[in-house]
Amino acid sequence: MGKISKVLVANRGEIAMRVLRTCREMGIKTVAVFSEPDRQSNHVLFADEAYLLGPADSSQSYLNIEKIIEVAKEAQADGIHPGYGFLSENAGFSKACEDAGITFIGPSPESIEVMGNKLAAKKAVSKFDIPMVPGVDHPVEDLNEAKKIASELDFPILIKAAAGGGGKGMRVVESQENLEEQLDRAISEATSAFGDGSVFIERYITKPRHIEFQVFGDQHGNYVHMFERECSIQRRHQKVIEEAPSSVLTPELREEMGQAAINVAKSCDYYGAGTVEFMLDENLKFYFLEMNTRLQVEHPVTEQITGLDLVKLQIHIAEGERLPFQQEDLSIQGHSFELRVYAEDPKNHFLPDSGILETYELPDGNGIRVDDGFSQGQEISIHYDPLISKLVASGEDRDEAIGKMLRAIEEYQVQGVQTTLPFGTYVFQHKAFIDGDFDTKFVEKYYYPDLEKQLEMEEEAREALGVLGAWIHKSKSGNSSSYKSKNHPSPWKRRYAP
């Protein structure tokens, strides 16, 4: 332990660029790693040094622990930052760094191990008075046990994978009739995604909001939280839009949830950056979900309202330094939103897209931040997560931040792939979102029904234009006077934001 002089970033895309930039500002030398498709990526060109890991397959490149450690030794890196995704919550990777005498810029292997399994995490936090969703604290053995648990909890219930996250291995069950099918699907998905088919059952909260707290601990037993982020706008149980602070938390509830988050971190002797996730029901009662033992995708909104650089703080904590402040030194300044700009088609149930960024022009101006890892002319690959960038807009209050976000979305120009930018326009203009009256079912409740209506209108428009075209053709064929436009705008040119 001690000052870190060279950091290898074991990741790609926008998070690799995010970490590399802070390292450069701190005067720390940097090492990038890459797969074959990423040979000309921005993070490779930006770093002081870059090393090829292997082919596109993540198991042979970004998930290859042995190769990454080998590269770190060759480059004489004394620190490794995992970013998020890939190996960021892999206890074996943290231990491999430790064994190689390289500082892992993250928590201990033991903390990752405990919090990496939802059931183990529940057991760890049980020593504190932290509310948890009613359910079982052990893996479900078979269908008969699942039926018994479900009848005790009452439907709807939620089947969840014990390992991993990101919505994989998660199934909502409305009735006894489809319990067997959904249980089989959850187990299969969990096995495929995490190599562990263990699942457990909880009561399903019908109108939940997803609230998470950013926590930090040092290696001397000091802890703080950096307030909350609201992450309720989701598709497939995965976040798309986040904000800080939440529009529904009272100061009293914020303090209560913040202390609960710190207690979760204490339960596993945590140090570094972590995120404690809660579910908030319609009566503003909160329940502990899990702890993510890494930097979150949405960390920029926390940075915007606190003025902190969380990556810089991660590095200092990894070097053994104490937290430079106490809880009472922190306060919320303004409001901030993040829109994840994915290469996805919102009109087709957010199906991932790929292709060349033929046009790529970023918004700027006061209160606008874009964390990205791509440039015009580069390819969004089929091999990895389709996240292009994170568009962040901040203002003195929530209304001002919404206005800035809408302006930034309009300025953000992307051609070559479908993106979630139009979806962002839809959300930030929606009355329920503006009023703060929404939950994790926003997409199912509002967006999909409105999209269906929009597509019906577009189909009707096409049919009407087809009829008009046939009539004009027939008129011309009969030597009738042809229809001539008077430069009136077409009624079908109106843009309906999905």
N, C-alpha and C positions, 0 to 999 in steps of 0.2 A: 504494500500500500504506500501511496505517496503521489507526488505530482505525475500526471499522465502527459507524456510528450508526443505520442503518436497513436491515433485511434483508427482502427479498422471498422468500417461500417458494414455490418453483415446484412445488407438489405439493398433495395433498389428503389427507383421511382422517386416520388416526392418526399418520402420520409428520409431516404438517403441524402437527398439534397438539403433537407431541413437540418439534419445533424451535421453534415459537412460544413454548412455555412457558419453554424455556431462555433465549431471547432476552429475554423479559420479566424473568426473574430477573437478567439481566445489564444491564438498563436500556437495552436496544436496542429502538428502535421497529420495528414489524412491519407487513408488507404481505402480505395474502393475495390469491391469484388463484383464480378459480373458473369453472366452466362453468355453463350454464343449470340442469342438474339439481341442482347443488351450491349454489344461491343461498342456501339457509337452513342450510347445513352448519355444524358446530361451528367449523371453522377460520375460516370467513368471519366468524362472529359474535365470535370471540375476538380476532382481529387488530385492530390500531389502524386499519388501512385495508383495504379490499377492492375489487378491480377485476374486472369481468367480462371473460373471455377470449373466449368464443364458445359455440357449441352443444355438445351432448354429445360429439360425435365428437372423440376425443383429438387428431386431426391438426389440428383447428381450435381447440383450446383448450390442453390441457396439453402438447402437443407442438409448439405454434406458437412457435418461437424468436423470430421477428420481433416477434410481438405481446407476448411476455413482456418482451423488452428494451424495447419501446416503453412498456409499463406501468411498468417499473422507472425509466425516465427521467422519466416523468410524476410518479411518486410520489417522485422524488429518493432512491431507494434506492441505497446505495453497496455493498451486498452481496446476493448471491443464493445461497440454499441450495437444492439440487435435491432433497433427500430421497433416496429410492431409487425405482427404476422410472422411467418416463417419460424425462426427459432427463438423468438422473443420470450416465450413462456415455456421454454424447454429446460427443465431442471438439469438434464444431462449436459446441455450446452453450457450452462452456467458452471457446472462442476468441471467440465473439460477445460474451460478458461482458467478456473481456479487451479487445477492440477498442472496446467502449463505455465503458471506464474504470470498470467495475463489478467488484468483487472476487468471483470465483467461489469459494464455500466448498467446495473440493474440490481435486483434483490438477490439474496442468497439462494442456493439450490433448495435448501430446506423450506423456505417461504414459498417458492414457486411450487414445490411438491405439494404442500398443504393446500394452497389456494387453487391449484390447477385442477383439483377434483372437487366438484360442488358438494359432494357428501362429506368429504374430509373437511372442507371449509365450514360447513354447518356445525360439525362437531367441534372445530377449533373455537368458533365464536360463541359456543353455548355457555362458556364461563361468564360471558357478559350478558346483560339484560337487553339483547337486541331482538326486536320482533322478526319472526320468520313466517313465511307463508305456510299455512297448515298443510301437512303432508308427511311423508315418511323420510327417515334419515338413513335408509339402506337400499341397496339395489333390489328391484323387483325380480323375483325368481322365476315366476311363470304366470300364465294367464289367470289361473284360479286366484292367486294372490292379488293380481291386478284388479280382478273383479271385486274382491273383498275390500280392498283399499278404496276403490272408486265409490262403492256403495256407502262407505263410512264418510267420505269427504263430500259426496253428492256431486252431480254433474253441473257444469262442465269441469273437466279436470285437465291438467297439463302433464304430458309425459316429457321428461327431459333427460338428455344424455348426462351422465355423471362427469364425463371428461369433455374438455373442449367447450366451445361456445359458438357464437356467430349464427345462432338460429338452427344449426344442424343437429339432427336427432331430437327435434322438438315438435311435438304434435298436440294439438288441442282436440279433445274428445268430448263430443256433445252428449252422447248417449251410450248405453251398454251395447247397442247393436253394432257399432263400429269400433269397439274397444280392441278386439283382437287384431283387426286389420291395421289400426294406427299403432298398436304396440309393436307389431312385426316391422312396420315401416321405420319406426323410431330406432329400434334395435339395429336394423340393417344399415340405416343412415349413420348411426353413431359408430358402428363397426367400420364402415367404409371411411369415414372422416377422421376418426381418432384411433382406430385399432382397438377400441374398447366398446363393447356393446352394452355396457351397464347403463341402465336407465332407472329413474325413480319417478314418483308421482306426487304432484302437489295440486291443491285446489287452484282452479283457474280464476284469476281476478278479471272480471268482465269488462271493466272500463279503466284499465291501468294507465298510468303515466310512468315513463321510464326516467328516473332521476338518478344521477350518479354524482359522487363527490370525489374531487381530486385530493389525494392525500400524499404527504411526504413524510418520511422518517429518516433520521440519520443513524449512524452506527453507535450513537451514544445514548439512545433511548429517548430522543426528543421527537415529537410529532406535531404536525399541523395539518389542517385541511385548507384548501384554497377555494372553498365554496362549491356550488353545484353547477351541473350542466343538465339541461333538459334534452332528452334524446328520444322523444316520443314519435317523431315523424319517421316511420320505418316502412320498408317493404321486405317481405320474407323474413321478418324478425331482425332485420339488419338496418342500421341507422342511415338516414340520408341527410337530414337537417338537424342541427343541434344549436342550442343557444345557452348563453350564460348572462345573468342568472335566470332561473325559472320564473315564469310570471305568476305562479301560484303559491310559492313558499312564503310564509310569514317569517319575520325575524326569529320568532320563537321556534318554529318548526325547523328552520335552517340550522339553528344552534343545536337542536336535539339530534337531527340527522348527521350533522357534522361531527358531533361527539361520538355517535354510533360508528361512523366511518373510521374515526381514529381508533376506537376500541377494536374494530376488525383488524386494523393494521397491527395493533399491539398483540393481538391473539396469536400472531405467528412471528413476532419479533421482526417486523418488516422494516426495511430501509430502502430508500430510493423513491421513485415515482410509482404510485399505484392508484387504481381507481376502484372505489367501492360502489357497487350498483344496487339500487333499491327500486322496488315497485311501489307506486303511490296510488291508493285507490280513490274512488270518488269522494270519500269522506275524509281525505287527506291523512289517512293512516298509512304508514310506510312499513315495508317488509324488506329484509335483506335478501338479495339474490345471489351475488357472487363478488369476488374481487379479481380484477384483471391486474396481473403483476407486471405491468409494462406501461410505457407511454401510450396514450390513446390517440387514435386518429384525430379526434376532436379537441386535442389539447390547445390549439390556437385561441379558442374563445376564452379559455381560462387565462391565457397570457394577456389577451386584450383587456380583460377587466381587472387584472392585478398588476400589470406592468412588469411581470416576471418573465425570464427566459427559462423554461422548464428543462430544456436540454442542458443548459449551462449549470443549472442547479443539480441535475443528475450527475454530471461529471464531478462537481465539487463533492457531492455526497460519496461517490465511488472512491474519491481520493482520501476519504476519511474525515472530511471537514464536518463541522457541526452546522446545523441549520442556522442561517444568519439572522433569523427573526423568530418571534413568537406569535402565537395566534392573534393576540391583541394588536399586533403591528399590521395585520392584513385587513383590507377593506375592499369592497366592490366599487369600481369606478365605471359607470356607464353600462352599456349593454352590447352584446356581440352575438352574431349569428354565423354559422358555418353551413354552406351548402357543398356537399360532396359532388363534384362533377365527375360522374362515371360515364364511360363509354357504354351506354345502355339505351335501349329504346323504350321510353316510358309508355308509348302507345301499344307496345307489345309485351305487357307485363314485365317491363324492365329487363328484357332479354339482353345479355351482354353483346356488344358490338366490337368489331375490330377493323383496322384499316389505317390508311395514311392520314395524318393531320394536314390536309391540303391548305386549310386556312386556320391560323391559330393566333388570335390577337387578344391580349389580356386587357381587362379594365384597370383603371388606376384612379388616383384622386384621394382626397381626404377620407380616412376611415376604411379604405379598401386594402385588403391583403390577399395575395394569391400564393399558396404553397403548391408548387407543381414540380414535375420531373420531366417535362417534355418540351419540345420546340416544334415549330412549323416544319413539316416535311418528315417528321419521325413517325414511326409506326406504333399503333396500339396493338400489342401482341395478343394472340389467342392463348398464350401460355400462362398468363398471370392475371392477377386481380385487375379489373377494368378501370380502376380509379385513375383519372387523369390529373385532377388537382382538387384543392380545397379552396373554395371562394369564401372569404371572411369579410363581413361588413360590420362595422362598429359605430355606435353613436352615443350621444349623451343619455338617451333613453331608448326604450324599445321601438317606439314609433319612428324615431329618426333612423335607427339601425335598419328597420324594414325598408324605409325609403332609399337608403343607400344601397341595400342589397338589390332592390328592383332595378335601380339605375345601373348597377354593376353587371347584372345579368344581361341587360339590354346591350351593354357595351362589349360583353364577352363574345367573341366571334369564333366559332368552331365549324369547320366543314370537313367532311371526309368520314366522320362517324356520327352516329346518333348520340346525344348526351342527355343528362338529367337537367340541363338548364331550363328547358320549357316547363318541366315539372316544378322547378323552383319558382318560376313566375306564377304558376297556378297556386302554389301553397302560400306564397307571400302576399297574394292578392285576396286570398280566401277569408271571408268574414270570421269563420270559426277560429282560424289561426290568428288573425289580427286581434280578436277578442280574447285569445288565450284559452278558448273553450274547445279543447281537443284531447285525444288520448292516442294510444298506439294503434288504434283502428282507423285513423284518419284516412288512409289510402283506401281501405275497403268501404268506408262509410261515405266518403265524398268523391275521391278521385276516380275510382273505377266506374261508378254510376254516371258521373259527368262525362267521362271519356266515352262511354257507350253512347250517350246522347249525341256527343260531338261527331262520332263516327257515323251515326245514323244520318245526321244532318249533312255530312259530307257526301254520303252515298246518295241522298235525295238530290243534292246539288248536281252531282255527276249525271244522274238520270235526267234532271231538268235540262241541263246543258246538252245532253244527247238528243232530247226531244227538240230543243231549239235548233240544234245543228241540222237535224233531219228536215225540219220545216224550212230552214233557209235553203238547203240543198234542193228541196222540192220546188221552192219558189223560183230559184235560179233556173232550174230545168224547164219550168213552164214559162220562161221569159217574163216572169213578174218582176216588178221593181225590187231589187235586192235590198236587204236590211243594211243600213249604214250606221255605224256608231257615231254618236255625237260627243264622244269622249266622256260619256257618263261612266263613272266607276261601276265595275261589275259587282252585283250584290253578293257574289260568291268569293270575292277577294278578301273578305274580312278574315282576320287571323283569329282562330280560337285557340288560346293557349291550353295545351293539355294539362 
